């Protein structure tokens, strides 16, 4: 960096907040690489122009990795306007109601016409402005203020203002309503905390400081599309009214949906004239439809059963790092799992790379028995990865008084590759003398009422469950692992852990988050209340003529920059 | 005959009522509750309570059942829990689809099965009989999933001559609709051909060995006349029974074929409703299948009595 660059950087730094300057320091010191700087800067609301200027001024000071766009998904060549993209997706399981939607098929419908304050761009692993142009935390991170994008119109012609945003979030966070977003907002945000500052500014007064709050109002929280003030959510499916690049043409339950380009879109009219979605209730017909040329893209698929796509060069496969994972919990309050050595032995028996190869056909990342995975910038990668060690596992079992092993029930659900994973786990455990008695249940029986005493998921001695993708690990760290968490299937109670998580959630800057993540990861490895064998990649397939689609790992797909060559 | 039909209809109504009670009770035994099925396993308990209250599923069972049945007898099938829209149009549309596919299959498989069976029986024990029977029985045991995928791979993808999705574009004409139903119909024809062919064959052989057939042949009637006038009519009797019992399967039991060929039939509608504990949809779907099944059995009984005067006289007495 020469003197000129220094002067430029000083100019850029003048007048910026303490936190923003802190990140610039971190970048200069090499503790943040360029990609992490972009990601973290976006969380605290630094504009991309500012971050770009800072990076330019820093020049080659730190180019360990660049914010590269991901392979096939990035638009290449000159976009060609026109055409209708045909996509296959899972049929929405319920009414298209922004308040109650929980399934992959339904949430992608919301994302076609609806938009969020913030967009979590999973291709770049970075937050981007959507309906909010900027956002800033108060010192400590208990109040977050969002500036709204001017000139945005709903599909009904009405201008979007703070009133609409306040209405949306008051509904979503209202504990008296059937809001699915409550699983994120409970003890984070209550309706009273949503405040209109002026017609284009909204402030969120949180119940506790939260360093990653922008993720909770981003596309990760799929219920949080901004709807006009006073919208009846249960009737939303007749209009699909939003601010997005596409408007509803038709929607037929169980059959499909079609959308038209919105010429008045604030981000410019999309290249496509429109899109049509065909709904399927299982994966094989979707793959056949892509191969047979009846659709141009599959919104999301799982690796199992998709060998023909993954092994073919005729399709663009977009792989996204996701935080979706499988979690094996062991009842810390039930023998023999009261002894941490027994729990460690279980974790050491697992052959993780083989699981990824066999069950996910390579489309996954190693898990290290904590919810921290490659999707999160805060993950502390200096904590060593746990690897299979049968000898050590046997030693631990002997030391714990089980030289000949033991047998224990392992209950799980019929979902994606999980029954096969349970079989592999059983085989791995057998190698160290542990007999896992598998019980594979339908999802409804397995989850039951999802409260303690009424749920095989939460009550079984060993329980193997799925967790879907989220933009921040907060829910994974709290609900299944804190002493009073509602999904603590392991009955893990550790006050040191509880305090670390509280600090982590509140921490606004990345180095503190990473430092705390390191402590949490180390503590979880020592205690091993859960085994996280792997994280599943999000998979999207298109034909080679499709460009510029932007999928997310929660199985939504954004088509505003998509085109067909 | 009129009394016979009235009696049967009365019995059918009672059966349907009992069916509705059984479905209601069975739905209560299914794990999970409707609100949680909609909101997902990880939804906040307060949200689940709010939605259960909204749907009325937090009320006592008797109240829920009374509410549903009083609406149903007034012709109101209610509102789907999952989709928040009226059940009737969804069920009627799905039933229409199922009936259309079933009709295509019947039109192909019934004449084919009867002809095959009679032709095999006329050469009983000879190679022709063996070949027809072995092929028929073998195709019966090939699961729809297997034959369906092979058909899709061959005709839909490799040769690319037939559409792999049975759902036709909106507003398609009848020929186009039938064109879309060719592939999904074949696995079903394969499964049913064996049954019908075997029943027709057995009936024909029995009739061929009967005294009246021997008499007819001995009195010098041409072989063709004997078969048409004496054999065919008698050999059809058991075949009709078999066909009638397959109606239930063809209307409501095609979940695999409907899923594979993406066809919105009533079978998958019911399975989805059961998974989602969408009780109004489940009841409506099952009762509709029940009605179809009973109508089919009634028609079969009437046909049977027309072909077999012995039964007709008994009923009239």
Interface residues (C-beta under 8 A of the other chain):
Chain A: X93 X94 X95 X97 X100 X102 X103 X175 X176 X177 X178 X179 X180 X182 X183 X186 X234 X237 X253 X254 X255 X278 X280 X281 X282 X284 X285 X288 X289 X291 X292 X293 X294 X442 X443 X444 X445 X447 X448 X449 X450 X451 X457 X479 X486 X487
Chain B: X30 X31 X32 X33 X35 X36 X37 X38 X39 X40 X41 X42 X43 X44 X45 X46 X47 X48 X50 X51 X54 X82 X83 X84 X85 X90 X149 X152 X153 X156 X157 X160 X163 X164 X165 X167 X259 X260 X261 X262 X264 X268 X269 X272 X275 X276 X277
